[in-house]
Amino acid sequence: MTIAVGRAPSSRGWFDAIDDWLKRDRFVFVGWSGLLLFPCAYLALGGWLTGTTFVTSWYTHGLASS
């Protein structure tokens, strides 16, 4: 039989710190799924900007008529 007196040392790693930060209550909840959606939103915005710039260049260089 073992008798423990006092508290066990808190051995929290970097994963626990990130997990607590992601699950913290805030106006916009991030969470682990939100963390995975950030690259999708970034790529979608980049794709839209690239496409818009590319099509606009047709009119700038006279490749399309308005």
N, C-alpha and C positions, 0 to 999 in steps of 0.2 A: 504494500500500500504506500502511496506517495502523498505527502502533504505539501502543498504549495503555499508559501507565505509571500504576500506582496503581489505585484503585477508582473505579468510576462512582458518582456521588452517588445516594444512596438517595432516590428520589422516590416515597414511598408516600403515598397519599391516604387519605381517610376510608373509602373502600370497602374498601381492603386491611385497615385496622384492624378494621372490623366483620366482615369475612370471617374474619380470624384469631380474633376473639373467639367467633364462632359455631362454628367448627370445632375449638376447643380441647377437649382431653380433659377430661371431667368426669363425675361420677356420672350425671347426667341429660344426655344429649347433646341440644343444642338444634338446631343446624344451620339451614339456610335453610327447610327444610320445617316444622320445628318453629316457626319464627318465623311462618309462615303459619297454623299451627294455633291460635296464641294467641287471635286474634279469634273463631274458631269456638267454642273452649271458653268464652270470656267470654260470648258471646251465648247459648250453651246454658245456662249457669248463670243468666244473667239471665232467660231465658225460663222456666226452672223456678221461680225465685223469684216471678216475676210471676204465673204460673199458680197456684201454691200460695197466694199471698196473695189472689188474686181468688176462688178457690173457698172459701177459709177465710172470706172476707167474707160469703158466702152464709149460713153458719151464724151468724156474729156478728150479722148484721142480720135474722135470722129468715126468710130467703128459701128456705131448705131445712130440712127436718126431719131430725134425726139419729135 
